[in-house]
Amino acid sequence: MAQKDETTYDFPKDLLKSQVELEEVRGELKILLGKQPWSVEPLAAWTTHENHWRASSRPDSPGWDPSDQLRIATLRKRELELAALILGHPFWKELAAEERTDARTKLKHHRQPTEKATA
């Protein structure tokens, strides 16, 4: 039976805050993008030729609402800013190179309940 890694890391508060915000931004983006039509710009419906190797089609797309486009652009920009803050945080230099992958994984999952907490 494999041993469970019990290593914990004392993540700085600003790093944790950035990770939480990144998760929230990505969640909002996923929801917002899921509600959008297939094309950002208004485009007519189309269907591939009957002899095409893989048949596909799309309905008419009214395009994205300008306010949604602005919100998505703002969220994407913030997502990149947060990712850069997290990846470039000085905390990672405090860890040995072989510990960084494990620490990054634990940072990503720090808000998820552990097996002990759910048992």
C-alpha positions as CSV (number, residue, x, y, z in Angstrom):
1,M,0.0,0.0,0.0
2,A,1.4,3.4,-1.0
3,Q,2.1,5.9,1.8
4,K,0.1,9.1,1.8
5,D,2.3,12.1,1.7
6,E,1.6,14.2,4.8
7,T,4.0,17.0,3.9
8,T,2.4,20.4,4.5
9,Y,3.6,23.8,3.4
10,D,3.3,27.2,5.1
11,F,2.0,29.1,2.2
12,P,2.2,32.9,2.5
13,K,-1.2,34.6,2.8
14,D,-0.8,36.6,-0.4
15,L,0.0,33.4,-2.3
16,L,-3.1,31.7,-0.9
17,K,-5.2,34.7,-1.7
18,S,-4.0,34.8,-5.3
19,Q,-4.7,31.1,-5.7
20,V,-8.3,31.5,-4.3
21,E,-8.9,34.5,-6.6
22,L,-7.5,32.5,-9.6
23,E,-9.9,29.7,-8.9
24,E,-12.8,32.2,-8.7
25,V,-11.9,33.9,-11.9
26,R,-11.5,30.6,-13.8
27,G,-14.9,29.5,-12.4
28,E,-16.6,32.7,-13.6
29,L,-14.9,32.4,-17.0
30,K,-16.1,28.8,-17.4
31,I,-19.7,29.8,-16.7
32,L,-19.6,32.9,-18.8
33,L,-17.9,31.1,-21.8
34,G,-20.4,28.2,-21.5
35,K,-23.3,30.6,-22.2
36,Q,-21.8,32.2,-25.3
37,P,-22.7,31.4,-28.9
38,W,-20.1,29.5,-30.9
39,S,-18.8,32.6,-32.7
40,V,-17.8,35.9,-31.1
41,E,-18.8,37.7,-34.3
42,P,-22.3,37.2,-35.9
43,L,-22.0,34.4,-38.4
44,A,-24.5,32.4,-40.5
45,A,-25.1,28.7,-40.0
46,W,-23.0,26.2,-41.9
47,T,-22.8,22.5,-42.7
48,T,-19.9,20.6,-44.1
49,H,-20.1,19.1,-47.6
50,E,-21.8,15.7,-47.6
51,N,-18.6,14.0,-48.6
52,H,-16.5,15.6,-46.0
53,W,-14.5,13.2,-43.8
54,R,-16.4,14.3,-40.7
55,A,-19.8,15.8,-40.9
56,S,-20.4,18.9,-38.7
57,S,-22.5,22.0,-38.6
58,R,-23.2,25.1,-36.6
59,P,-26.4,27.1,-36.2
60,D,-26.6,30.9,-36.8
61,S,-24.5,32.8,-34.2
62,P,-25.7,36.2,-33.1
63,G,-22.3,36.8,-31.8
64,W,-21.3,37.7,-28.2
65,D,-22.9,40.6,-26.4
66,P,-20.4,43.5,-26.1
67,S,-20.7,43.5,-22.3
68,D,-19.9,39.8,-22.2
69,Q,-16.9,40.4,-24.5
70,L,-15.6,43.1,-22.1
71,R,-16.2,40.9,-19.0
72,I,-14.5,37.9,-20.6
73,A,-11.5,40.0,-21.7
74,T,-11.2,41.5,-18.2
75,L,-11.4,38.0,-16.6
76,R,-8.8,36.6,-19.0
77,K,-6.4,39.5,-18.2
78,R,-6.9,39.0,-14.5
79,E,-6.3,35.2,-14.9
80,L,-3.0,35.9,-16.6
81,E,-2.0,38.4,-13.9
82,L,-2.8,36.0,-11.1
83,A,-1.0,33.1,-12.8
84,A,2.1,35.3,-13.2
85,L,1.9,36.3,-9.5
86,I,1.6,32.7,-8.3
87,L,4.3,31.3,-10.6
88,G,6.7,34.2,-9.8
89,H,6.1,34.3,-6.1
90,P,9.3,34.3,-4.0
91,F,7.9,31.4,-1.9
92,W,8.9,28.9,-4.6
93,K,12.6,29.8,-4.2
94,E,12.5,28.8,-0.6
95,L,11.7,25.2,-1.6
96,A,14.1,22.6,-3.0
97,A,13.4,22.1,-6.7
98,E,12.2,18.5,-6.1
99,E,9.5,19.8,-3.6
100,R,8.0,22.5,-5.9
101,T,5.7,20.2,-7.9
102,D,4.2,18.7,-4.7
103,A,3.8,22.1,-3.1
104,R,2.2,23.6,-6.2
105,T,-0.3,20.7,-6.3
106,K,-1.1,21.2,-2.7
107,L,-1.6,24.9,-3.2
108,K,-4.1,24.1,-6.0
109,H,-6.0,21.8,-3.7
110,H,-5.6,23.6,-0.4
111,R,-9.4,24.4,-0.1
112,Q,-10.6,20.9,-0.9
113,P,-11.5,18.7,2.1
114,T,-9.0,16.0,3.0
115,E,-9.9,12.4,3.5
116,K,-9.6,12.8,7.2
117,A,-12.0,15.8,7.3
118,T,-14.6,13.9,5.2
119,A,-14.3,10.6,7.1
